[in-house]
Amino acid sequence: MIKQEVIKAISQNKCIKKSKPIIEQYSKEGYVLSDTSFSRSPMWMIYTLTFNKED
Protein backbone atom coordinates (compact mmCIF):
# COMPACT_ATOMS: atom_id res chain seq x y z
CA MET A 1 0.00 0.00 0.00
CA ILE A 2 1.32 3.45 -0.91
CA LYS A 3 0.60 6.63 1.03
CA GLN A 4 1.74 10.19 0.39
CA GLU A 5 2.07 13.15 2.70
CA VAL A 6 2.53 16.74 1.53
CA ILE A 7 4.26 19.28 3.74
CA LYS A 8 4.30 23.01 3.01
CA ALA A 9 6.75 25.44 4.59
CA ILE A 10 8.74 28.55 3.73
CA SER A 11 12.09 26.77 3.33
CA GLN A 12 13.49 23.29 2.71
CA ASN A 13 14.91 23.13 6.24
CA LYS A 14 11.50 23.86 7.76
CA CYS A 15 9.93 21.17 5.55
CA ILE A 16 12.47 18.64 6.78
CA LYS A 17 11.87 19.60 10.43
CA LYS A 18 8.10 19.24 9.96
CA SER A 19 8.54 15.86 8.27
CA LYS A 20 10.45 14.11 11.09
CA PRO A 21 7.40 13.30 13.29
CA ILE A 22 5.45 12.14 10.23
CA ILE A 23 8.26 9.80 9.17
CA GLU A 24 8.48 8.39 12.71
CA GLN A 25 4.71 7.82 12.85
CA TYR A 26 4.62 5.96 9.53
CA SER A 27 7.67 3.86 10.42
CA LYS A 28 5.91 2.71 13.61
CA GLU A 29 2.98 1.62 11.41
CA GLY A 30 5.33 -0.47 9.23
CA TYR A 31 5.75 1.91 6.31
CA VAL A 32 9.10 2.61 4.63
CA LEU A 33 9.95 6.00 3.12
CA SER A 34 10.45 5.18 -0.56
CA ASP A 35 10.62 8.60 -2.26
CA THR A 36 10.82 12.32 -1.50
CA SER A 37 10.59 15.36 -3.72
CA PHE A 38 10.71 19.12 -3.35
CA SER A 39 8.80 21.54 -5.54
CA ARG A 40 8.23 25.25 -5.31
CA SER A 41 5.04 27.25 -5.49
CA PRO A 42 5.12 31.05 -5.48
CA MET A 43 4.95 31.20 -1.67
CA TRP A 44 5.87 27.72 -0.38
CA MET A 45 8.32 24.88 -0.62
CA ILE A 46 6.31 21.70 -1.05
CA TYR A 47 7.85 18.47 0.24
CA THR A 48 6.16 15.27 -0.89
CA LEU A 49 6.88 12.08 1.06
CA THR A 50 5.93 8.71 -0.42
CA PHE A 51 5.65 5.73 1.90
CA ASN A 52 5.31 2.08 0.92
CA LYS A 53 4.14 -0.88 2.97
CA GLU A 54 4.45 -4.47 1.89
CA ASP A 55 1.19 -6.34 2.33
N, C-alpha and C positions, 0 to 999 in steps of 0.2 A: 504494500500500500504506500502511496506517495502522498506527502503533505507538503504544502508550501506556506511560509510565513513571510510577510512583507513588513519591513521596518522603515520608517521615515524619520530622518533627522537632518540637522543642518550640515553635519560633516561626516566623513567616513568613520572617524574615531568615535563619534557619538553613536553611530549605527552599530559599531562593533560592541560598544559598552552595553547598549540596549539588548543586543542579541544573546549575550552570555546566559542570562536566566532562561531564555527560551530554549537554547541549545541543551542546557542541563535538564530542563523539564522533559524534552523529547527523548533524551538519552535514557532517562529513568523509565520511560514508557517503551523502550526497546527500539527506538528509531536511530538511524545513523545519518549524519549529515553527509549528503552525497554531492551537493553543488551549491555554490554561492555566486551571486552576481551583483554588481553595483550598476546603477544607472542614475541619471541626473534629470530632474525636472527643473523648471525655472527657479523654484524655491527650495527644493529638498534633494538630499541624496536618498536614493531608494535602494535598500539592501534586501535582496530576495534570497531566502534560505530554502533549500529543497531537502526534505528528509525522506528516507526510504526505510521501509520495514519489511523484512522477509516474512511471508505468511507460513 
